Amino acid sequence: MKIDISYRRILALTGPVVITQMTHTAMGVIDTMMVGRLGVVALAGVGLGAIIAWWCLSFFVGLLQGVNTFVAQFFGAGRRDRVGVSFWQGLYVAVAAGVALLALSPLSAWVFSLTQASPETQAIATDYTEVRMAAAIGLMIFLVAENYYRGLGRTEIPMRAGLVQLVLNCGLNYLFIFGAYGFPELGPAGAAVGTVIAQFVVAMGLLAGVLLTSMGRNYGASRPRPFESALMGKMLRVSVPIGIQVFMELGGISVFTALIARLGDSQMAATNAVIHAWSLSYMLAVALAAGSTTLVGQCLGAKQLQDARRVVGRVLRLGYLGMAAMAVLYVGFPDRLMGLFVREAELGEVLPYARPLFLIAVVCLVFDLQFNVLSGALRGAGDTAYTMWVNIGVVWGVFVPLLFVATRSWGLIGAWSCFIVHVMLMAGLLALRVRGRVWIERGAALLEAERSGSSGEADSPPQIEDLRSSPVV
């Protein structure tokens, strides 16, 4: 099977992923906009709760991304039967993750007590987080199905699901936050209720698409497949570093959030609003990274080793155009962006804090893009441990210690400026890895045992020639 890596193919694959990621981001933005109508304290509480909730969810979110890697490589290798088996291994992990998060949800109040935020902010954040974690099984199933479709290159299916989820989230948030049409008025916690219901409904739809249509039947995923310890072990060796990486990175962001919360509700509200505006460009980078994972995995499965490297450069070039557009938005329209999140009467209180934060976000855009796309490429090759160690080293060896010093000395601007150092270091270290050949070699060898088992003898080792000849960054 010849994998197409043309710019047209990259756009066809990553375009729907961009829209899908934007719908995920828009859900958080809509939560923030609606809760912002309730006041600065509510906005601060939901912002704090959303970040801590994602921290708790992040390990499992990363853990399930291994489904994309293995589905893509098996698809590229023409092993349709193993595609379905990979999906079911991911589904078993998703169910276990949902149970674990349900068990952890009662710890939310204790976690928020450590932030030393105002009691009102802590109470709102606790209510929001408990709902998100207790009902996380819907998100876990959604992610398995989404990564399955991405691995096949059918990214338009999660895109449609994401759009449906966004519409449901908008309507349910309105009903539960404000108590419209006789529904209970839950205030800030209503945003969490609307989100988890929308996620569960759409997750069931995506799961039905795998189990009941040709998208599952053609790859052996429409019927239950047994737990396979050998394949599960391989998937976990790839995906556990992803989970640890995401968890440790968001742990650092959680420390950042806790330090900002101590500065005051207005600073926390400004940070929450700017982060949600910044998340539009971040999710563009994440979407391009997902496309990089899929195409690199498919190329390596098909033994198109040089094409795996070329994909990365092409995805980056497309990403730079998108980041330029986002920079214009952040520099040119900060007041209008903040007006989407904060009531007009309180805009003057928050806006002076927000304006310089948008400029810092602009400085970070290119490096953030590079880190995500290069990380996605390494993920497609199954080379995830290096990214994990880079992330842990930079976040906890540089970013977090610098945060305490900078926040104490320069307040809000100092804390945010640490992001610049953070993303520059991580992007540079991943660029060194991708310029080398180790990740290609590991990716090419990932399915060798599977190929041996299917043919009775090992395939000849892939020829790795001149892999330094086309640098990416």
N, C-alpha and C positions, 0 to 999 in steps of 0.2 A: 504494500500500500504506500503510495506516494503522498506525503503530507504537504499541502499547499501552504507556503509561508509568505505569500505576496502581501503587499500593503492592503490590497482589497480584502484578502482573507482575514488579515489581522483586524481590520475595521469591522468586518462582518461578525467576527467572534467577540471582540472587545466592546463594540458599540452597545449591544444588549447588556453586557456586564456592567458597563458604565451606568446605564439607565437603572439596572437592578440595584446597584450600590447607591445610586442617588435616591431611589425610593426608600432604602433602608435609612439613609441619612435624613431624608425628608420626614420620616416618622419621628425621629428625635427632634428635628427642627419644629415640627408641628406641635409636639408635646410642649416644647419650650415656649412657642408663640402663644398657645392657648393658656398655659399655666401663667405666663407673664401677665395676662389680664388680671390675675389674682393678686399681684403685687411683687415687690422685690424679694421679700422673704420666701414666698412660694417658689419664685424663680430660682433663688439660691438653693433651696432645699431639693428641688427636683434635679438641678444641675449636679449637686453633690451626690444625690442618690443614684443618678444615671451613671456617673463615672465609677462609683464603687460597685454598682451592680454589674457593669461591664467587666470590671476587674475580676469579680467572682466568676462570671460566665466565660471569661477569656480563655482559660486553660482548655475548657471543653470545646470552645469554638475552634481553637487551633488544632485540637486533637482530631477533629472531624475533617480537616482539610487534606489529610492523607488519602481520603477517598478520591479526591480529584487527581492526585498524582498517580494512583494505581489504575483507576479507570482509564485515564488518558494513555498510560503506557501500554496497558493490555489492548486498548482499542488500536493504538498505533501498530502493535505487534500482530494484530489480527486474531487475538485470543478472545473471541466473543464470550465463550463460556465462563471465562475468569472475570469478565466485567461484572456479571451478575453476582458472583460470589463476593467480590470486593464490596459491592453495594450492601449486601446483607451483613458483612462484618462491621461496616460502618453503622448499620442500623442497631446492631447489638450494643455498640459503644454508646450510641445516642440514648438508648433506653436507660443504660446504667448511669449515664451522666445526668439525666433528668431526675432519677431517684436520689443521687448524691446531692444535687442542688436543693432539692426539696428538704432534705435532712439538714442542710446548712443554713436555710433561710432564717431560723429563729436567732441566729447569732448577729443579725444585722444591727440591732440596737446597741450591742456591746461595741461593734466596730465603729459606729458613728460617735460613740462617747469618747473615743480616742482622738477624734478630730478637733475637739474643743471648739466646735462651731457653736453658735447660739442655740439654746434649747429648742426654740421654734424651728430652726433649720434642721436640727437633728431629728426632730419628730417627723417632719415631712419626708426627709430622706429615708428614714426607717420604714415608714409605711410604703413608700414607692418601691424600695428595694425588696422587701419581703414578698410583695406581689410578683415582681419580675422573677425572682429566684424560685418561688414555689411552683410557678407555672412554666418553668423553662423547658419542659419536655417538648412543647410545641416548637420552640426555636431549634432544639437539637434535631428533631426530625426534619424540619425545614432545611437545615444546613446539610444533612446527609443527602437529601434529594437534590438540592441545589448543586452540590459538588459532583454528584453523579451526572447530571445533565451537562455541567461544564466539562467534565472529563470527556464526554462524547462530542463536545463541540456544539451542543444544542443549547446555546446560551439564551436563545430567544424565549425558551420555556420559563426559566426562572424570571426573566424580565417581565413577562405577562403576569406571573404570579406576584411579583413585587408590586406591580401597578395595582392589582386587585387588593393586595394587603394595605397599600397606602390609602386607598379609598375607604376601606373598612376602618382603618385606624382613625382617619379624620372623623368619620361619622360616630364611631364608638367613643372617641375622646369627648366629643361635644356632648353626647348623652350622659356620660358618667362624670365628667368634670363639673358640668353646670346643672346636672339633674334635669335635662330637657325631656319633655313628653312623658313625664311621670317616672323616669328612671331615677335611681338614688343619686343624690348629689354628693359625690365623694371628694370633690376638690382635687388637690394635686395627685392623690392616689388614683383618681379616675383615669389619669393619663396612663398609668401602668396597667390598669384593668383593660382599657381599650387596646393597648399594644399587645398584651398576651392573648386576648381573644382573637384578634386579627391574625397573629402569628399561628395560632393553633388551627384556625379554619383553613388558612392557605397551606399549611403543612400537610393537612389531610388531603387537600386537593392534589398537591404534588406527589404525595405517596400513592394516591389512587392512580395517577398517571403512570407511575412505574409498574404498579401491580396489575393494572387492568387494560393496558394498551400495548401496542407494538413496541413502544419505547422500552418496555421491560421484557416482553416476550422475545424480542430479537436478540437479547443479550443474557437470557436466562435469569433475569431478575424478578420475573412476575410470580415465581413460586419460592417458598422458603428454602433457603440454602443452609446447610449445616455450618456450625461453628468450625472453623479450621484454624487450629492453633499455629501451624506454620505460617500461613498467610497473615493471620492476625499479628503474629510476632513481627513480621516484616513491616506491616502497616504501622504498628506502634513504634518501631524503631525510626520510622520516618516522621510520624505525626507527633509523638511525645515531645521531641525538641521544639516543634512548632508551638505546641500548647504551652510549654515552659517559656518559650520566647515571648509569646503574646502576654502571658500572665505576668512575667517579670517586668515587661515594658509598661503594662497598665498599672502594675504595682508602683512603679516610679511616678506615673501620672497621678495616681491616687495620693502619693505623698505630696506632689505638687498641689493638688486640689485642697488637701487638708491644710497646707501652709497658707494658701490663698484665703481659705475660709476663716482663718484666724485674723486676717487683715480687716474683715468687715463684710457685711452683706452686700454692699454696693460693689465692692471689688469682686466678690464671688459672682454676683449677677452679671457684671461686665465680662468676666472670664467665661462664664457659661455661654453667654450670647456669642462671643467671638469664637469660641471653640466650635459651636454649632455652625457658624458661618464658615469657618476654616474647614470644617468637616466635608464641605462640598468638594474642595480641591483634594482633600485627603482621600475621600472615597473614589475620586477619579483615579488617583494613584493606585489604590487598592484594586480597582477594577482592571486597570492595565496589568497589574501584577497577576491577577487571576488568569487573564488571557495569556500572559507569559508562561505561567505554570502549565496550562493546558497544551499550548503549542510546543513548548520544550519537551513535555512528557510524551506527546504524540511523536515528535521527531526522534527522540531517543528510542522509543518503542519500535519505530520503523527503521532504526539505525541510520537516520540522516543526521550524523553527528555535527557536521559543519553548519547545517541549517539550524540546529538548536542554538548555536552561538549567534547566527545572523538575526534570529527572531528578537533577541534581547535589544540589539541596536535599533531595530526598526520600531519596536514598541516604545523605546525611550524617545525617539524622534517625534513620534506622534504625541507623546506625553508632554514634551516641551511646549508644543503649540497650545495645548489645553491649559497649562500652567500660566502661560502668558496672558491668556484671556482672564483667568481668575485673579491675576495680579492687578489688572486694570480695574476689576470690580472692587477689590479690597481697598485700593488706593483712592479710587475716584468716588466711591459711594459709601463711606463708613457710616454716615449719619442715617442714610436710608436703610442700611442693613440693620442697624441697632433699633430703628423704629419698628422693625418687624417683631422684635422680642420684648420691648419694654413699653409700658404705658407712657403716653405723651407727658403726663404730669411728672413722671419720674425720669424721663429721658435726660434732662439736664443734670441729674444726679449721677447717672451712670456713664454718659457719653465721654466726659474727660478721661476716664479710666480706659475706655475702649479704643479711642483713636490710635494711640501709640501701639496697642496690641496688634492691630491690623497690619501695621508696618513690619512688626517682627514676624508675623505670619508670612508676609510676602518674601522676606529674606529666606525663610525656611522652605519655600515651595519646591525649588529645583532639587535640593538635597533630599527632601522627603520623597519626591518622585523617584529619584535614583535608588534610594534604599528599598522602596517597595517593589519596584520592577526587578531589581537584581535579586532580592529575596524570593520573589515569585519564580524566577528562573532556577535558582538553586533548589527550590521546593519541587519543581517539575522533575529535577534530576534525582530527587531523594536525598540531596546533600543538605540536610537541615541542621545538623549539629553545629556547623561553623557559624551559621547565622545566630543560633541560640547563644553561643558563647560570646560572640560580638555584642549581642544585645545585652546580655547580663553584665558584661564587663563595662560597657559604656554607660548603661543606665545606673547601675549601682556603684560603679567605681568612679564615675565622673559626674553624671547628671544629678543624682540625689545629693551627694556631698556638696556640690556647687550650689544646689538649691538653698540649702540651709544658710550658707554664707551670703549668697546674693539677696535672698529675701530679707535677711536681717539687716543688710547694709543698704539695699536700694528698693526694698518693698516690691510692689507689683511688677514694675518694669524689670527689676533684677531677676525675679523668678521667671518671667517669660523669656528673658534673654538667654537663659540656660538652654532653651530649645534649640537655639542656633548652634551651639557647641555640640549638642546631642546629635542632631541629624547630620551635621557635617562629618563627624567622626564615624558614624555608622555607615553612611554612604561611601566614604573613602575606603573603609576596611572591606566592605563587600565588593567594591570595584576591583580591589587587588585579587580577591578570590576568583571573580569571573574572568579576569584576564588570564588566569592560569588554566591548567588542564585537568586538575584533580576532579572537579565537579562533573566534567564530561565523562571521565572514566567511570566514576561511580554510577552515574546515570545510565551509561551504556551497559553496565554489569548488573543493574538492579533486577532484571527479569531473567537472567541467564539460567538460574535453577528451574524456573518455570518452563523455559524453552527446552531444557534438557528433559524435564519430566514429560513434556508433550510429544517429543520425537524419539525418545529412547536413547539419544546421545546428544551431547552438548553441541550447540551451534559453535561455529568458529568464532573466536574472539573478534570483536569489532576492531576495525583498523582505525587508529587514532593518529592522524597525521596533521602536522602543521597547525595545531589548534591555537597557537599563539598569533596566527597571521592576521586575524581580524579583530583587533581590540574593540571593546564595546563602549567604554566610557572615555 
